[in-house]
Amino acid sequence: MRDIKLPRLVYNWLSTAGVFIAVIAALLMLILLAIAAYREDTNPYFGMFLYMVLPPILLFGLLLIPIGMFRTWRKWKREGQESVPKWPYIDLNKRSHRNATFIFFFGTIIFLALSAVGSYEAYHYSESVTFCGKTCHSVMKPEYVAYQNSPHARVACTACHVGPGAGWYAKSKLSGAYQVYATAANKYPRPIPTPIKNLRPAQETCEQCHWPGKFFGAQQRQFNHYMYDSANTSWPINMLIKTGGGDPKTGQTAGIHWHMNIGVRVEYIVRDERRQEVPWVRITDLQTGRVTTYQDSQNPLSEEEIAQAEKRIMDCMDCHNRPSHVYNSPDHMIDLAILTGKIDRGLPDAKRVAVEAMATIYDTEEEGLQKIANYITDYYRKSYPELYQQKRVRVDEAVIATQEAFAQNIFPEMKVRWEGYPNNIGHFAYPGCMRCHAGNHTSEDGLTITRDCNACHTILSQGSGERAQVATTQEGLEFVHPDEVTGEAWKEMGCFDCHTGVAP
């Protein structure tokens, strides 16, 4: 078999290096693509290497070939070698040129095929949950873990953070370029601040699955709380949540979803980055055109402040601000562990001890897991030695359940805790609804944004044992504080003023 001859310009060290780099990269891509077809695991670095590292290396190798040829041609021309034609040129009468043309033609077809498959796979890989959650594992670990335990765990990250269309895809990648730099240079904040600026409007993401025009009626929900006494007394509250709707076509322009910008448009101004202080609200009735402006009577904004401030139009994310990345408080998680039997309610002080162990500030996750085990075990071993011997298995189960709750919601390395990420649904541990519905937002003509509890929910039953109550009318029950707090001061406060997610 005769040797394959190529144009003399190819025979230089730079072009030769380019050939080796391109061939090796192409072979690796073919091998890894074959492996990827049969892989079941989702290692993020496999996909990153295949779809994001190897293609640029292949392209770099291919570019080195003409660059080397051009440098050699210039060198020959500068040295005055005879018969140096203009470059580039093709003479198919020469076997070396025919060989080069053949290699270029079929090489281009192979390259385009690999590029098509690679680009398609790279696009989908960069949109995958694995890429979003695991590539920068230390930075995104809190978000990824919380996402896996959220109601949207089967919804891809990009469905909410990017949405359909090429425009927002391009914006997200441009934004991601700085995030890559910040991660590589270790310049990212701890914890990651929220809310996300310039997030795509909820009408273009959330409402692709949740149809606002079909929201109406009410939903029944039971909140299961356990008190911080020795008996871990159960205090369930069964409510009818008045979801309602905002679409005048259904006649249901009331309830919580009245805010959905169908029958009215709600605008507001905030004082803080986290949107927890709302001193100004403007409501426009889209049917009549009537505009009503409310100000915080205790701390109103000046005319100059209003003129300069950004006025945000309320959407789904202003209440549902943590649909997939919820960092629950120790109080909530231990209630859930007791409810599901992961923590034996028969262990005295079980809730208080578990919440205290989980809520302590630790430097690392490993330290937290170890000290939680020590705290709970030592408490029962010292305070209830006989019980500890009898229910040692139950104590160990309580340790495991508390460690699990800690690992899913608190991330010391990223300084992520529930206090830094308020959840605006409800008003138990965070201001939430009470940002506007605290009863101190009034208009010039004397109207006040309601603080009436029954505007959003009706209590159907509450309490346990001798203090249990069940509603017998449609008006429901008046809320009874489980701790039998003396006086009426608590009625003028928000639940979140005392309930901070930890033991009082």
VEXKETI-883891 format. One record per residue (C-alpha): residue in three letters; chain; x, y, z. Coordinates in steps of 0.1 Angstrom, whole numbers, plus 5000, padded with zeros to 4 digits. Layout:
{"ALA"; "A"; {X; Y; Z}}
...
! end
This chain:
{"MET"; "A"; {5000; 5000; 5000}}
{"ARG"; "A"; {5014; 5034; 4990}}
{"ASP"; "A"; {5021; 5060; 5016}}
{"ILE"; "A"; {4994; 5087; 5018}}
{"LYS"; "A"; {5010; 5119; 5004}}
{"LEU"; "A"; {4999; 5153; 5016}}
{"PRO"; "A"; {5009; 5188; 5005}}
{"ARG"; "A"; {5044; 5197; 5017}}
{"LEU"; "A"; {5030; 5226; 5038}}
{"VAL"; "A"; {5013; 5201; 5061}}
{"TYR"; "A"; {5047; 5187; 5072}}
{"ASN"; "A"; {5055; 5210; 5101}}
{"TRP"; "A"; {5054; 5206; 5138}}
{"LEU"; "A"; {5024; 5228; 5145}}
{"SER"; "A"; {5001; 5212; 5119}}
{"THR"; "A"; {5013; 5177; 5130}}
{"ALA"; "A"; {5004; 5186; 5166}}
{"GLY"; "A"; {4970; 5198; 5154}}
{"VAL"; "A"; {4964; 5165; 5136}}
{"PHE"; "A"; {4973; 5144; 5167}}
{"ILE"; "A"; {4951; 5166; 5190}}
{"ALA"; "A"; {4921; 5165; 5166}}
{"VAL"; "A"; {4924; 5127; 5160}}
{"ILE"; "A"; {4927; 5119; 5197}}
{"ALA"; "A"; {4899; 5142; 5207}}
{"ALA"; "A"; {4876; 5128; 5180}}
{"LEU"; "A"; {4884; 5092; 5190}}
{"LEU"; "A"; {4877; 5100; 5227}}
{"MET"; "A"; {4844; 5116; 5218}}
{"LEU"; "A"; {4833; 5086; 5198}}
{"ILE"; "A"; {4843; 5062; 5226}}
{"LEU"; "A"; {4826; 5083; 5253}}
{"LEU"; "A"; {4794; 5088; 5232}}
{"ALA"; "A"; {4792; 5050; 5229}}
{"ILE"; "A"; {4797; 5047; 5266}}
{"ALA"; "A"; {4771; 5074; 5273}}
{"ALA"; "A"; {4745; 5055; 5253}}
{"TYR"; "A"; {4747; 5026; 5279}}
{"ARG"; "A"; {4753; 5046; 5311}}
{"GLU"; "A"; {4727; 5047; 5338}}
{"ASP"; "A"; {4744; 5069; 5363}}
{"THR"; "A"; {4745; 5107; 5360}}
{"ASN"; "A"; {4780; 5118; 5369}}
{"PRO"; "A"; {4781; 5155; 5361}}
{"TYR"; "A"; {4818; 5155; 5352}}
{"PHE"; "A"; {4814; 5128; 5325}}
{"GLY"; "A"; {4789; 5149; 5306}}
{"MET"; "A"; {4809; 5181; 5311}}
{"PHE"; "A"; {4841; 5164; 5298}}
{"LEU"; "A"; {4823; 5149; 5268}}
{"TYR"; "A"; {4801; 5178; 5257}}
{"MET"; "A"; {4820; 5209; 5269}}
{"VAL"; "A"; {4857; 5200; 5272}}
{"LEU"; "A"; {4865; 5177; 5243}}
{"PRO"; "A"; {4847; 5197; 5215}}
{"PRO"; "A"; {4868; 5228; 5220}}
{"ILE"; "A"; {4899; 5207; 5221}}
{"LEU"; "A"; {4889; 5191; 5188}}
{"LEU"; "A"; {4883; 5225; 5172}}
{"PHE"; "A"; {4916; 5238; 5186}}
{"GLY"; "A"; {4934; 5209; 5170}}
{"LEU"; "A"; {4917; 5214; 5136}}
{"LEU"; "A"; {4926; 5251; 5137}}
{"LEU"; "A"; {4963; 5244; 5143}}
{"ILE"; "A"; {4965; 5226; 5110}}
{"PRO"; "A"; {4959; 5256; 5087}}
{"ILE"; "A"; {4977; 5279; 5111}}
{"GLY"; "A"; {5009; 5257; 5108}}
{"MET"; "A"; {5005; 5256; 5070}}
{"PHE"; "A"; {5002; 5293; 5068}}
{"ARG"; "A"; {5033; 5299; 5090}}
{"THR"; "A"; {5053; 5275; 5069}}
{"TRP"; "A"; {5042; 5292; 5037}}
{"ARG"; "A"; {5052; 5326; 5051}}
{"LYS"; "A"; {5086; 5312; 5062}}
{"TRP"; "A"; {5093; 5298; 5027}}
{"LYS"; "A"; {5083; 5330; 5010}}
{"ARG"; "A"; {5104; 5350; 5034}}
{"GLU"; "A"; {5134; 5328; 5027}}
{"GLY"; "A"; {5130; 5331; 4990}}
{"GLN"; "A"; {5124; 5295; 4982}}
{"GLU"; "A"; {5116; 5289; 4946}}
{"SER"; "A"; {5081; 5279; 4933}}
{"VAL"; "A"; {5062; 5291; 4964}}
{"PRO"; "A"; {5027; 5297; 4950}}
{"LYS"; "A"; {5000; 5318; 4965}}
{"TRP"; "A"; {4983; 5302; 4995}}
{"PRO"; "A"; {4959; 5286; 4998}}
{"TYR"; "A"; {4955; 5269; 4964}}
{"ILE"; "A"; {4943; 5234; 4953}}
{"ASP"; "A"; {4957; 5215; 4923}}
{"LEU"; "A"; {4938; 5182; 4919}}
{"ASN"; "A"; {4963; 5170; 4893}}
{"LYS"; "A"; {4987; 5164; 4923}}
{"ARG"; "A"; {4981; 5133; 4943}}
{"SER"; "A"; {4990; 5150; 4975}}
{"HIS"; "A"; {4963; 5176; 4969}}
{"ARG"; "A"; {4938; 5150; 4959}}
{"ASN"; "A"; {4945; 5131; 4992}}
{"ALA"; "A"; {4942; 5163; 5012}}
{"THR"; "A"; {4909; 5172; 4995}}
{"PHE"; "A"; {4896; 5137; 5001}}
{"ILE"; "A"; {4905; 5139; 5038}}
{"PHE"; "A"; {4891; 5174; 5042}}
{"PHE"; "A"; {4858; 5165; 5025}}
{"PHE"; "A"; {4851; 5134; 5045}}
{"GLY"; "A"; {4867; 5148; 5076}}
{"THR"; "A"; {4843; 5178; 5073}}
{"ILE"; "A"; {4813; 5154; 5071}}
{"ILE"; "A"; {4824; 5135; 5102}}
{"PHE"; "A"; {4831; 5168; 5120}}
{"LEU"; "A"; {4797; 5182; 5111}}
{"ALA"; "A"; {4780; 5150; 5122}}
{"LEU"; "A"; {4799; 5150; 5155}}
{"SER"; "A"; {4792; 5187; 5159}}
{"ALA"; "A"; {4755; 5182; 5153}}
{"VAL"; "A"; {4752; 5154; 5178}}
{"GLY"; "A"; {4775; 5171; 5203}}
{"SER"; "A"; {4757; 5204; 5201}}
{"TYR"; "A"; {4724; 5188; 5206}}
{"GLU"; "A"; {4736; 5168; 5235}}
{"ALA"; "A"; {4755; 5197; 5250}}
{"TYR"; "A"; {4723; 5218; 5248}}
{"HIS"; "A"; {4703; 5192; 5267}}
{"TYR"; "A"; {4731; 5185; 5291}}
{"SER"; "A"; {4735; 5222; 5300}}
{"GLU"; "A"; {4697; 5222; 5306}}
{"SER"; "A"; {4697; 5191; 5328}}
{"VAL"; "A"; {4692; 5189; 5366}}
{"THR"; "A"; {4725; 5171; 5369}}
{"PHE"; "A"; {4744; 5200; 5353}}
{"CYS"; "A"; {4726; 5226; 5374}}
{"GLY"; "A"; {4728; 5208; 5407}}
{"LYS"; "A"; {4760; 5188; 5407}}
{"THR"; "A"; {4786; 5205; 5385}}
{"CYS"; "A"; {4793; 5232; 5411}}
{"HIS"; "A"; {4785; 5208; 5439}}
{"SER"; "A"; {4797; 5229; 5468}}
{"VAL"; "A"; {4780; 5261; 5457}}
{"MET"; "A"; {4747; 5245; 5446}}
{"LYS"; "A"; {4744; 5218; 5471}}
{"PRO"; "A"; {4718; 5236; 5493}}
{"GLU"; "A"; {4696; 5243; 5463}}
{"TYR"; "A"; {4700; 5209; 5449}}
{"VAL"; "A"; {4692; 5190; 5481}}
{"ALA"; "A"; {4662; 5213; 5489}}
{"TYR"; "A"; {4650; 5208; 5453}}
{"GLN"; "A"; {4651; 5170; 5456}}
{"ASN"; "A"; {4628; 5173; 5486}}
{"SER"; "A"; {4604; 5198; 5471}}
{"PRO"; "A"; {4570; 5195; 5454}}
{"HIS"; "A"; {4588; 5203; 5421}}
{"ALA"; "A"; {4614; 5176; 5424}}
{"ARG"; "A"; {4603; 5162; 5390}}
{"VAL"; "A"; {4604; 5195; 5372}}
{"ALA"; "A"; {4637; 5205; 5356}}
{"CYS"; "A"; {4655; 5235; 5370}}
{"THR"; "A"; {4654; 5253; 5336}}
{"ALA"; "A"; {4616; 5250; 5334}}
{"CYS"; "A"; {4614; 5277; 5360}}
{"HIS"; "A"; {4648; 5295; 5358}}
{"VAL"; "A"; {4649; 5297; 5320}}
{"GLY"; "A"; {4616; 5286; 5305}}
{"PRO"; "A"; {4609; 5281; 5267}}
{"GLY"; "A"; {4624; 5300; 5239}}
{"ALA"; "A"; {4659; 5309; 5227}}
{"GLY"; "A"; {4660; 5344; 5241}}
{"TRP"; "A"; {4659; 5335; 5278}}
{"TYR"; "A"; {4682; 5305; 5271}}
{"ALA"; "A"; {4709; 5329; 5257}}
{"LYS"; "A"; {4703; 5353; 5287}}
{"SER"; "A"; {4707; 5324; 5312}}
{"LYS"; "A"; {4740; 5313; 5296}}
{"LEU"; "A"; {4754; 5348; 5296}}
{"SER"; "A"; {4745; 5351; 5332}}
{"GLY"; "A"; {4760; 5317; 5339}}
{"ALA"; "A"; {4793; 5328; 5324}}
{"TYR"; "A"; {4799; 5352; 5354}}
{"GLN"; "A"; {4787; 5325; 5378}}
{"VAL"; "A"; {4814; 5302; 5364}}
{"TYR"; "A"; {4840; 5329; 5370}}
{"ALA"; "A"; {4827; 5336; 5405}}
{"THR"; "A"; {4829; 5299; 5414}}
{"ALA"; "A"; {4863; 5294; 5399}}
{"ALA"; "A"; {4877; 5325; 5416}}
{"ASN"; "A"; {4859; 5317; 5449}}
{"LYS"; "A"; {4841; 5351; 5448}}
{"TYR"; "A"; {4805; 5339; 5454}}
{"PRO"; "A"; {4787; 5351; 5485}}
{"ARG"; "A"; {4778; 5327; 5513}}
{"PRO"; "A"; {4748; 5323; 5515}}
{"ILE"; "A"; {4737; 5330; 5480}}
{"PRO"; "A"; {4714; 5361; 5482}}
{"THR"; "A"; {4677; 5360; 5471}}
{"PRO"; "A"; {4654; 5368; 5455}}
{"ILE"; "A"; {4671; 5363; 5421}}
{"LYS"; "A"; {4672; 5395; 5401}}
{"ASN"; "A"; {4659; 5396; 5366}}
{"LEU"; "A"; {4640; 5364; 5370}}
{"ARG"; "A"; {4617; 5356; 5341}}
{"PRO"; "A"; {4581; 5366; 5349}}
{"ALA"; "A"; {4560; 5339; 5364}}
{"GLN"; "A"; {4534; 5343; 5337}}
{"GLU"; "A"; {4560; 5328; 5313}}
{"THR"; "A"; {4571; 5300; 5335}}
{"CYS"; "A"; {4548; 5290; 5364}}
{"GLU"; "A"; {4516; 5295; 5344}}
{"GLN"; "A"; {4528; 5270; 5317}}
{"CYS"; "A"; {4516; 5244; 5342}}
{"HIS"; "A"; {4494; 5263; 5367}}
{"TRP"; "A"; {4464; 5278; 5349}}
{"PRO"; "A"; {4454; 5310; 5368}}
{"GLY"; "A"; {4420; 5312; 5351}}
{"LYS"; "A"; {4410; 5278; 5367}}
{"PHE"; "A"; {4418; 5287; 5403}}
{"PHE"; "A"; {4388; 5289; 5425}}
{"GLY"; "A"; {4372; 5273; 5455}}
{"ALA"; "A"; {4390; 5263; 5487}}
{"GLN"; "A"; {4413; 5236; 5500}}
{"GLN"; "A"; {4413; 5218; 5533}}
{"ARG"; "A"; {4446; 5214; 5550}}
{"GLN"; "A"; {4457; 5203; 5585}}
{"PHE"; "A"; {4488; 5218; 5602}}
{"ASN"; "A"; {4502; 5194; 5627}}
{"HIS"; "A"; {4521; 5211; 5655}}
{"TYR"; "A"; {4536; 5196; 5687}}
{"MET"; "A"; {4542; 5217; 5718}}
{"TYR"; "A"; {4575; 5221; 5736}}
{"ASP"; "A"; {4563; 5205; 5768}}
{"SER"; "A"; {4575; 5172; 5782}}
{"ALA"; "A"; {4546; 5152; 5767}}
{"ASN"; "A"; {4551; 5167; 5732}}
{"THR"; "A"; {4514; 5175; 5732}}
{"SER"; "A"; {4498; 5174; 5698}}
{"TRP"; "A"; {4480; 5206; 5686}}
{"PRO"; "A"; {4466; 5201; 5651}}
{"ILE"; "A"; {4448; 5230; 5633}}
{"ASN"; "A"; {4425; 5219; 5605}}
{"MET"; "A"; {4418; 5248; 5581}}
{"LEU"; "A"; {4398; 5256; 5550}}
{"ILE"; "A"; {4422; 5277; 5529}}
{"LYS"; "A"; {4403; 5301; 5507}}
{"THR"; "A"; {4423; 5298; 5476}}
{"GLY"; "A"; {4397; 5316; 5456}}
{"GLY"; "A"; {4405; 5331; 5422}}
{"GLY"; "A"; {4411; 5363; 5403}}
{"ASP"; "A"; {4392; 5357; 5370}}
{"PRO"; "A"; {4360; 5378; 5367}}
{"LYS"; "A"; {4348; 5353; 5341}}
{"THR"; "A"; {4343; 5326; 5368}}
{"GLY"; "A"; {4328; 5351; 5393}}
{"GLN"; "A"; {4355; 5340; 5418}}
{"THR"; "A"; {4373; 5374; 5423}}
{"ALA"; "A"; {4380; 5367; 5459}}
{"GLY"; "A"; {4403; 5347; 5482}}
{"ILE"; "A"; {4440; 5344; 5481}}
{"HIS"; "A"; {4444; 5342; 5444}}
{"TRP"; "A"; {4425; 5375; 5440}}
{"HIS"; "A"; {4461; 5389; 5437}}
{"MET"; "A"; {4468; 5372; 5404}}
{"ASN"; "A"; {4466; 5402; 5381}}
{"ILE"; "A"; {4435; 5390; 5362}}
{"GLY"; "A"; {4408; 5411; 5378}}
{"VAL"; "A"; {4432; 5436; 5395}}
{"ARG"; "A"; {4468; 5446; 5392}}
{"VAL"; "A"; {4488; 5448; 5424}}
{"GLU"; "A"; {4520; 5469; 5425}}
{"TYR"; "A"; {4543; 5475; 5455}}
{"ILE"; "A"; {4575; 5491; 5467}}
{"VAL"; "A"; {4599; 5474; 5491}}
{"ARG"; "A"; {4626; 5488; 5515}}
{"ASP"; "A"; {4649; 5457; 5516}}
{"GLU"; "A"; {4666; 5434; 5491}}
{"ARG"; "A"; {4646; 5404; 5504}}
{"ARG"; "A"; {4612; 5421; 5498}}
{"GLN"; "A"; {4601; 5416; 5534}}
{"GLU"; "A"; {4593; 5453; 5542}}
{"VAL"; "A"; {4564; 5466; 5520}}
{"PRO"; "A"; {4555; 5502; 5529}}
{"TRP"; "A"; {4536; 5510; 5497}}
{"VAL"; "A"; {4509; 5492; 5477}}
{"ARG"; "A"; {4489; 5503; 5447}}
{"ILE"; "A"; {4458; 5483; 5435}}
{"THR"; "A"; {4442; 5489; 5401}}
{"ASP"; "A"; {4408; 5475; 5393}}
{"LEU"; "A"; {4412; 5464; 5357}}
{"GLN"; "A"; {4375; 5464; 5351}}
{"THR"; "A"; {4367; 5499; 5364}}
{"GLY"; "A"; {4401; 5515; 5362}}
{"ARG"; "A"; {4399; 5526; 5399}}
{"VAL"; "A"; {4433; 5530; 5415}}
{"THR"; "A"; {4438; 5528; 5453}}
{"THR"; "A"; {4472; 5535; 5469}}
{"TYR"; "A"; {4480; 5522; 5504}}
{"GLN"; "A"; {4509; 5534; 5527}}
{"ASP"; "A"; {4523; 5520; 5559}}
{"SER"; "A"; {4507; 5544; 5583}}
{"GLN"; "A"; {4535; 5538; 5609}}
{"ASN"; "A"; {4564; 5544; 5584}}
{"PRO"; "A"; {4552; 5558; 5551}}
{"LEU"; "A"; {4574; 5567; 5521}}
{"SER"; "A"; {4579; 5603; 5510}}
{"GLU"; "A"; {4568; 5615; 5476}}
{"GLU"; "A"; {4605; 5616; 5465}}
{"GLU"; "A"; {4611; 5580; 5477}}
{"ILE"; "A"; {4580; 5568; 5458}}
{"ALA"; "A"; {4591; 5586; 5426}}
{"GLN"; "A"; {4626; 5570; 5427}}
{"ALA"; "A"; {4616; 5535; 5439}}
{"GLU"; "A"; {4611; 5505; 5416}}
{"LYS"; "A"; {4575; 5495; 5415}}
{"ARG"; "A"; {4572; 5458; 5411}}
{"ILE"; "A"; {4540; 5442; 5397}}
{"MET"; "A"; {4530; 5413; 5420}}
{"ASP"; "A"; {4531; 5378; 5406}}
{"CYS"; "A"; {4532; 5342; 5417}}
{"MET"; "A"; {4567; 5345; 5431}}
{"ASP"; "A"; {4559; 5372; 5456}}
{"CYS"; "A"; {4540; 5346; 5477}}
{"HIS"; "A"; {4553; 5313; 5462}}
{"ASN"; "A"; {4589; 5326; 5465}}
{"ARG"; "A"; {4603; 5292; 5475}}
{"PRO"; "A"; {4586; 5267; 5453}}
{"SER"; "A"; {4616; 5243; 5450}}
{"HIS"; "A"; {4643; 5255; 5474}}
{"VAL"; "A"; {4626; 5255; 5508}}
{"TYR"; "A"; {4649; 5255; 5539}}
{"ASN"; "A"; {4625; 5245; 5566}}
{"SER"; "A"; {4629; 5255; 5602}}
{"PRO"; "A"; {4638; 5230; 5629}}
{"ASP"; "A"; {4604; 5235; 5644}}
{"HIS"; "A"; {4587; 5224; 5612}}
{"MET"; "A"; {4610; 5195; 5604}}
{"ILE"; "A"; {4608; 5180; 5639}}
{"ASP"; "A"; {4570; 5183; 5639}}
{"LEU"; "A"; {4570; 5164; 5606}}
{"ALA"; "A"; {4594; 5137; 5620}}
{"ILE"; "A"; {4571; 5132; 5650}}
{"LEU"; "A"; {4540; 5131; 5628}}
{"THR"; "A"; {4555; 5104; 5606}}
{"GLY"; "A"; {4568; 5083; 5635}}
{"LYS"; "A"; {4605; 5089; 5628}}
{"ILE"; "A"; {4607; 5104; 5663}}
{"ASP"; "A"; {4589; 5086; 5691}}
{"ARG"; "A"; {4564; 5111; 5706}}
{"GLY"; "A"; {4567; 5090; 5738}}
{"LEU"; "A"; {4602; 5102; 5744}}
{"PRO"; "A"; {4599; 5131; 5770}}
{"ASP"; "A"; {4610; 5165; 5756}}
{"ALA"; "A"; {4616; 5149; 5723}}
{"LYS"; "A"; {4606; 5180; 5702}}
{"ARG"; "A"; {4625; 5205; 5724}}
{"VAL"; "A"; {4657; 5185; 5725}}
{"ALA"; "A"; {4657; 5177; 5688}}
{"VAL"; "A"; {4650; 5213; 5678}}
{"GLU"; "A"; {4677; 5226; 5701}}
{"ALA"; "A"; {4702; 5201; 5686}}
{"MET"; "A"; {4693; 5209; 5650}}
{"ALA"; "A"; {4692; 5247; 5655}}
{"THR"; "A"; {4727; 5250; 5670}}
{"ILE"; "A"; {4752; 5268; 5647}}
{"TYR"; "A"; {4779; 5244; 5635}}
{"ASP"; "A"; {4810; 5251; 5613}}
{"THR"; "A"; {4807; 5220; 5591}}
{"GLU"; "A"; {4780; 5194; 5582}}
{"GLU"; "A"; {4802; 5167; 5597}}
{"GLU"; "A"; {4805; 5185; 5630}}
{"GLY"; "A"; {4767; 5191; 5630}}
{"LEU"; "A"; {4758; 5155; 5625}}
{"GLN"; "A"; {4782; 5143; 5652}}
{"LYS"; "A"; {4771; 5169; 5678}}
{"ILE"; "A"; {4734; 5163; 5671}}
{"ALA"; "A"; {4740; 5127; 5680}}
{"ASN"; "A"; {4760; 5136; 5711}}
{"TYR"; "A"; {4734; 5162; 5723}}
{"ILE"; "A"; {4704; 5140; 5720}}
{"THR"; "A"; {4721; 5109; 5734}}
{"ASP"; "A"; {4737; 5127; 5763}}
{"TYR"; "A"; {4704; 5143; 5772}}
{"TYR"; "A"; {4685; 5111; 5776}}
{"ARG"; "A"; {4714; 5092; 5791}}
{"LYS"; "A"; {4718; 5118; 5819}}
{"SER"; "A"; {4682; 5130; 5824}}
{"TYR"; "A"; {4664; 5097; 5819}}
{"PRO"; "A"; {4689; 5069; 5825}}
{"GLU"; "A"; {4663; 5041; 5829}}
{"LEU"; "A"; {4642; 5053; 5800}}
{"TYR"; "A"; {4674; 5055; 5779}}
{"GLN"; "A"; {4682; 5019; 5786}}
{"GLN"; "A"; {4646; 5008; 5777}}
{"LYS"; "A"; {4642; 5030; 5746}}
{"ARG"; "A"; {4677; 5032; 5733}}
{"VAL"; "A"; {4666; 5022; 5698}}
{"ARG"; "A"; {4640; 5050; 5699}}
{"VAL"; "A"; {4666; 5075; 5710}}
{"ASP"; "A"; {4689; 5064; 5681}}
{"GLU"; "A"; {4660; 5068; 5657}}
{"ALA"; "A"; {4654; 5103; 5670}}
{"VAL"; "A"; {4691; 5110; 5664}}
{"ILE"; "A"; {4689; 5098; 5628}}
{"ALA"; "A"; {4657; 5117; 5621}}
{"THR"; "A"; {4672; 5149; 5634}}
{"GLN"; "A"; {4704; 5144; 5615}}
{"GLU"; "A"; {4684; 5138; 5583}}
{"ALA"; "A"; {4663; 5170; 5589}}
{"PHE"; "A"; {4695; 5189; 5595}}
{"ALA"; "A"; {4713; 5176; 5564}}
{"GLN"; "A"; {4683; 5185; 5542}}
{"ASN"; "A"; {4678; 5221; 5554}}
{"ILE"; "A"; {4710; 5235; 5570}}
{"PHE"; "A"; {4743; 5238; 5552}}
{"PRO"; "A"; {4770; 5253; 5574}}
{"GLU"; "A"; {4797; 5255; 5547}}
{"MET"; "A"; {4774; 5278; 5526}}
{"LYS"; "A"; {4760; 5295; 5558}}
{"VAL"; "A"; {4725; 5284; 5547}}
{"ARG"; "A"; {4698; 5284; 5574}}
{"TRP"; "A"; {4661; 5289; 5574}}
{"GLU"; "A"; {4663; 5325; 5588}}
{"GLY"; "A"; {4681; 5337; 5557}}
{"TYR"; "A"; {4655; 5324; 5533}}
{"PRO"; "A"; {4620; 5335; 5544}}
{"ASN"; "A"; {4590; 5316; 5529}}
{"ASN"; "A"; {4562; 5340; 5521}}
{"ILE"; "A"; {4534; 5314; 5521}}
{"GLY"; "A"; {4514; 5319; 5553}}
{"HIS"; "A"; {4527; 5339; 5582}}
{"PHE"; "A"; {4537; 5315; 5609}}
{"ALA"; "A"; {4575; 5317; 5610}}
{"TYR"; "A"; {4580; 5346; 5585}}
{"PRO"; "A"; {4560; 5378; 5578}}
{"GLY"; "A"; {4547; 5364; 5546}}
{"CYS"; "A"; {4511; 5376; 5541}}
{"MET"; "A"; {4515; 5401; 5570}}
{"ARG"; "A"; {4539; 5421; 5549}}
{"CYS"; "A"; {4508; 5438; 5535}}
{"HIS"; "A"; {4480; 5424; 5558}}
{"ALA"; "A"; {4493; 5436; 5592}}
{"GLY"; "A"; {4464; 5461; 5594}}
{"ASN"; "A"; {4486; 5492; 5591}}
{"HIS"; "A"; {4484; 5499; 5553}}
{"THR"; "A"; {4458; 5526; 5547}}
{"SER"; "A"; {4447; 5548; 5518}}
{"GLU"; "A"; {4440; 5585; 5518}}
{"ASP"; "A"; {4402; 5579; 5518}}
{"GLY"; "A"; {4405; 5557; 5550}}
{"LEU"; "A"; {4405; 5522; 5534}}
{"THR"; "A"; {4427; 5496; 5551}}
{"ILE"; "A"; {4442; 5464; 5537}}
{"THR"; "A"; {4424; 5437; 5557}}
{"ARG"; "A"; {4439; 5419; 5587}}
{"ASP"; "A"; {4409; 5397; 5591}}
{"CYS"; "A"; {4421; 5360; 5595}}
{"ASN"; "A"; {4389; 5347; 5580}}
{"ALA"; "A"; {4396; 5365; 5547}}
{"CYS"; "A"; {4420; 5337; 5538}}
{"HIS"; "A"; {4411; 5307; 5560}}
{"THR"; "A"; {4385; 5293; 5582}}
{"ILE"; "A"; {4394; 5271; 5612}}
{"LEU"; "A"; {4374; 5238; 5611}}
{"SER"; "A"; {4390; 5222; 5642}}
{"GLN"; "A"; {4419; 5228; 5665}}
{"GLY"; "A"; {4435; 5214; 5696}}
{"SER"; "A"; {4436; 5179; 5712}}
{"GLY"; "A"; {4424; 5161; 5743}}
{"GLU"; "A"; {4400; 5181; 5765}}
{"ARG"; "A"; {4408; 5213; 5747}}
{"ALA"; "A"; {4399; 5200; 5712}}
{"GLN"; "A"; {4373; 5221; 5693}}
{"VAL"; "A"; {4353; 5214; 5662}}
{"ALA"; "A"; {4334; 5240; 5642}}
{"THR"; "A"; {4297; 5237; 5640}}
{"THR"; "A"; {4290; 5267; 5617}}
{"GLN"; "A"; {4304; 5280; 5584}}
{"GLU"; "A"; {4321; 5308; 5602}}
{"GLY"; "A"; {4345; 5284; 5618}}
{"LEU"; "A"; {4363; 5287; 5651}}
{"GLU"; "A"; {4382; 5316; 5667}}
{"PHE"; "A"; {4418; 5308; 5670}}
{"VAL"; "A"; {4429; 5296; 5704}}
{"HIS"; "A"; {4465; 5299; 5714}}
{"PRO"; "A"; {4477; 5264; 5725}}
{"ASP"; "A"; {4500; 5278; 5753}}
{"GLU"; "A"; {4471; 5296; 5770}}
{"VAL"; "A"; {4489; 5329; 5767}}
{"THR"; "A"; {4474; 5354; 5792}}
{"GLY"; "A"; {4462; 5387; 5779}}
{"GLU"; "A"; {4452; 5398; 5744}}
{"ALA"; "A"; {4486; 5413; 5733}}
{"TRP"; "A"; {4493; 5383; 5710}}
{"LYS"; "A"; {4462; 5392; 5689}}
{"GLU"; "A"; {4479; 5424; 5678}}
{"MET"; "A"; {4512; 5406; 5669}}
{"GLY"; "A"; {4522; 5384; 5641}}
{"CYS"; "A"; {4528; 5347; 5647}}
{"PHE"; "A"; {4564; 5352; 5634}}
{"ASP"; "A"; {4572; 5376; 5662}}
{"CYS"; "A"; {4575; 5347; 5686}}
{"HIS"; "A"; {4577; 5316; 5663}}
{"THR"; "A"; {4611; 5319; 5648}}
{"GLY"; "A"; {4616; 5282; 5640}}
{"VAL"; "A"; {4632; 5272; 5673}}
{"ALA"; "A"; {4622; 5265; 5708}}
{"PRO"; "A"; {4609; 5296; 5727}}
! end
